Each structure stands twice: as structure tokens, then as C-alpha cells.
């Protein structure tokens, strides 16, 4: 199987890169330089017209969207146990938390990092404050869930959603209230960061913060 990942340091491609390592999938990595706008080059746009990362090629099939790729990788490698069996109650919970990442956390992060997009420059501060409140409310919800039903989102064993959530927790590291300030979230992150594949993806991408 030929696998090629296009990503960039500290972006949403991190979770895909991490899972490729976690699952032992041999792959080729192309890190795009965002300062040189390589993600907007004609060659890359031919693969991913959105001009974003990640993009994963599996035997020539083009896959985009980090959560979709993560779920697909888990389904391709069921022996790893990172996704419950289709049709089970646990699978429904798994979809819930993956969609929580996609529909609740990621749009709010977009509003925090790029507040001018939804509101225009004149209202950027208000948009950013609203995004902060949305994120803190969401993280409070997850902290309560983990405290009562953890240690992982589905209980005793980690799933792909835990990898997604860990990446998104990292994105809060420079916010007014980072996720480490909630006890159950901090404990969850510590467990996930202790996985050997986490240290390896950090090494390969040259990341040194939020260890």
C-alpha cells in the first residue's frame, strides 16, 4: 500500500501523522511551508482544491479532512481497536465525539485564530471573545464527561476521538484558559502524550511545546 501525507507542523495534519505512526503504517511525509504558501501552489491545489492540510493519498485515492481521514484509518486497521464495531452503541458514542470535534471545537478554534473571517476586522475582538467562551464551555462539558465516564471518551480504552481531542487540546496551550486547567482533561492529555507514537510524531515534526 502506498501512503503519502501532505501536512504542515502544528496543523490539523498532526492527528493523521500521529495515527499513521501509532498504527505502524509506512508512509511518505511532505511538510508544506505555509510561509511560502506551498498549500496554495497549483500542484497542491490539484490534489486539494481547498488549499488546506491534511491531504492523504492511499494508493492514489485522495482523502481530505482530518477527522474523516482519522476514522478511515481506524476502520482500515480494526486490529488496533481505535474504533468500535459499526452498529454498536459504542459506535454511536464514537460518532458523537468525533462530530463534537468537527462541529463544536474546530469552528470555535477557527473563530479564535481567525476572528476577522466571520465578523470583519471591526468586530474581530468580539468574535474572538465569543469563540473563547464557546471553547471553554465545550471543554468544561468534556471535562465533566471524562470525570464521570473516563478515563477516555468511550471509557476504559482509547479510540480515534481521543487522538483528535488531544490535538485540539494542544491548540489551547496559549489561550487564556488552556485545557490543562481542567483536571480530567489534564489527566487525559497526560495519558495520551505518554504514548510512544506521540513522542515520535513530535520528533519527526520538530515540535517541542506542550510536552
FENGIHU-V51316 format. One record per residue. N is the residue number from 0. RES is the residue in one letter. SS is DSSP state (h for helix, s for strand, l for the rest). NEAR is the number of other ideal C-beta (glycine too) atoms within 12 Angstrom. Layout:
N:RES:SS:NEAR ; N:RES:SS:NEAR
This chain:
0:X:l:19 ; 1:X:l:14 ; 2:X:s:32 ; 3:X:s:27 ; 4:X:s:42 ; 5:X:s:40 ; 6:X:s:41 ; 7:X:l:32 ; 8:X:l:24 ; 9:X:l:26 ; 10:X:l:31 ; 11:X:l:40 ; 12:X:h:38 ; 13:X:h:39 ; 14:X:h:48 ; 15:X:h:45 ; 16:X:h:44 ; 17:X:h:44 ; 18:X:h:47 ; 19:X:h:38 ; 20:X:h:30 ; 21:X:h:32 ; 22:X:l:31 ; 23:X:l:18 ; 24:X:l:28 ; 25:X:l:14 ; 26:X:l:31 ; 27:X:s:18 ; 28:X:s:30 ; 29:X:s:26 ; 30:X:s:27 ; 31:X:l:29 ; 32:X:l:18 ; 33:X:l:21 ; 34:X:l:11 ; 35:X:l:12 ; 36:X:l:14 ; 37:X:h:23 ; 38:X:h:31 ; 39:X:h:20 ; 40:X:l:18 ; 41:X:h:13 ; 42:X:h:15 ; 43:X:h:29 ; 44:X:h:20 ; 45:X:h:14 ; 46:X:h:28 ; 47:X:l:30 ; 48:X:l:14 ; 49:X:l:18 ; 50:X:l:22 ; 51:X:l:26 ; 52:X:l:36 ; 53:X:l:44 ; 54:X:s:37 ; 55:X:s:40 ; 56:X:s:26 ; 57:X:s:24 ; 58:X:l:13 ; 59:X:l:12 ; 60:X:s:17 ; 61:X:s:23 ; 62:X:s:29 ; 63:X:s:30 ; 64:X:l:26 ; 65:X:h:38 ; 66:X:h:35 ; 67:X:h:25 ; 68:X:h:43 ; 69:X:h:45 ; 70:X:h:33 ; 71:X:h:29 ; 72:X:h:37 ; 73:X:h:36 ; 74:X:h:24 ; 75:X:h:26 ; 76:X:l:23 ; 77:X:h:17 ; 78:X:h:11 ; 79:X:h:25 ; 80:X:l:22 ; 81:X:l:36 ; 82:X:l:35 ; 83:X:l:30 ; 84:X:l:16 ; 85:X:l:15 ; 86:X:l:10 ; 87:X:l:13 ; 88:X:h:14 ; 89:X:h:25 ; 90:X:h:22 ; 91:X:h:16 ; 92:X:h:22 ; 93:X:h:36 ; 94:X:h:26 ; 95:X:h:23 ; 96:X:h:40 ; 97:X:h:38 ; 98:X:h:20 ; 99:X:h:27 ; 100:X:h:39 ; 101:X:h:28 ; 102:X:h:18 ; 103:X:h:29 ; 104:X:h:38 ; 105:X:h:32 ; 106:X:h:24 ; 107:X:h:33 ; 108:X:h:33 ; 109:X:h:26 ; 110:X:h:28 ; 111:X:h:33 ; 112:X:h:25 ; 113:X:l:19 ; 114:X:l:25 ; 115:X:h:19 ; 116:X:h:18 ; 117:X:h:21 ; 118:X:h:19 ; 119:X:l:13 ; 120:X:h:14 ; 121:X:h:10 ; 122:X:h:16 ; 123:X:h:20 ; 124:X:h:17 ; 125:X:h:18 ; 126:X:h:26 ; 127:X:h:27 ; 128:X:h:20 ; 129:X:h:21 ; 130:X:h:34 ; 131:X:h:26 ; 132:X:h:20 ; 133:X:h:27 ; 134:X:h:35 ; 135:X:h:27 ; 136:X:h:19 ; 137:X:h:33 ; 138:X:h:38 ; 139:X:h:22 ; 140:X:h:24 ; 141:X:h:38 ; 142:X:h:29 ; 143:X:h:17 ; 144:X:h:27 ; 145:X:h:34 ; 146:X:h:19 ; 147:X:h:13 ; 148:X:h:19 ; 149:X:l:29 ; 150:X:l:24 ; 151:X:s:34 ; 152:X:l:40 ; 153:X:l:31 ; 154:X:s:21 ; 155:X:l:14 ; 156:X:l:20 ; 157:X:l:35 ; 158:X:l:37 ; 159:X:h:44 ; 160:X:h:42 ; 161:X:h:43 ; 162:X:h:47 ; 163:X:h:43 ; 164:X:h:43 ; 165:X:h:44 ; 166:X:h:42 ; 167:X:h:44 ; 168:X:h:40 ; 169:X:h:35 ; 170:X:l:32 ; 171:X:l:33 ; 172:X:l:24 ; 173:X:l:16 ; 174:X:l:27 ; 175:X:l:16 ; 176:X:l:22 ; 177:X:l:23 ; 178:X:h:37 ; 179:X:h:25 ; 180:X:h:19 ; 181:X:l:28 ; 182:X:h:19 ; 183:X:h:29 ; 184:X:h:38 ; 185:X:h:27 ; 186:X:h:22 ; 187:X:h:34 ; 188:X:h:38 ; 189:X:h:20 ; 190:X:h:25 ; 191:X:h:39 ; 192:X:h:28 ; 193:X:l:15 ; 194:X:l:26 ; 195:X:h:15 ; 196:X:h:28 ; 197:X:h:32 ; 198:X:h:19 ; 199:X:h:19 ; 200:X:h:34 ; 201:X:h:25 ; 202:X:h:16 ; 203:X:h:22 ; 204:X:h:29 ; 205:X:l:14 ; 206:X:l:25 ; 207:X:l:12 ; 208:X:l:15 ; 209:X:l:26 ; 210:X:l:15
